[in-house]
Amino acid sequence: MVRNTRPDRDNPHARTADAHHNHPRQSRFARFAYAVAHLAGKPGTFLIALIIVIAWALSGPAFGYSDTWQLVINTSTTIVTFLMVFLIQNTQNRDTMALQAKLAELIIVMRGAKNEMATAEDLSDEELEQLHQEYQQRAAHALNSLQWRRSGKDTASLA
């Protein structure tokens, strides 16, 4: 039996776990941002950064703790941090949009769900806060109903 492993728009099960960063429709920047963000989160990357900082600190006496010595680490870390913010934010934005799309699909196909919830991220801050309060009240009501049922009061009223 031959299995289709090529990513296929109409066959989501054919996609592999690595398809996220190898997908041909993604821009080069998106693939690059994903790869860098993925590497940045690895323990090995942290260890490399730690070794660089330790080497820099140990080189202090050789450079007399000069202003140039301090400027090297300050400038390096500022540049790396500045660039990483944009790369990681790009990856996070893409992941958030994908998650929103997946949730929207579940909401739309679920019987009894309010389809308007599929686009809740497009609401204003005030509308979103109002919606949040409404769901907090509904959750509290559901919890109270559940506690009332568990207390046995519902079975006593039927007898």
Number of C-alpha atoms within 10 A of each C-alpha: 3 4 6 11 11 11 16 11 9 7 11 9 11 15 16 12 8 8 12 15 17 17 14 11 8 12 11 13 12 19 18 16 21 23 17 15 20 13 13 15 10 10 10 11 12 13 11 11 14 12 12 13 14 11 11 14 14 11 13 13 10 9 12 10 12 11 9 11 17 14 11 12 15 11 11 11 14 12 11 10 12 11 11 16 11 13 19 18 14 17 21 15 11 14 14 12 13 12 12 16 14 12 14 18 13 14 18 15 10 11 9 8 12 10 16 10 15 18 13 14 11 10 12 10 10 9 12 14 12 12 15 12 12 12 12 12 12 12 12 12 12 12 12 12 13 11 12 12 12 11 11 10 11 12 10 8 7 6 5
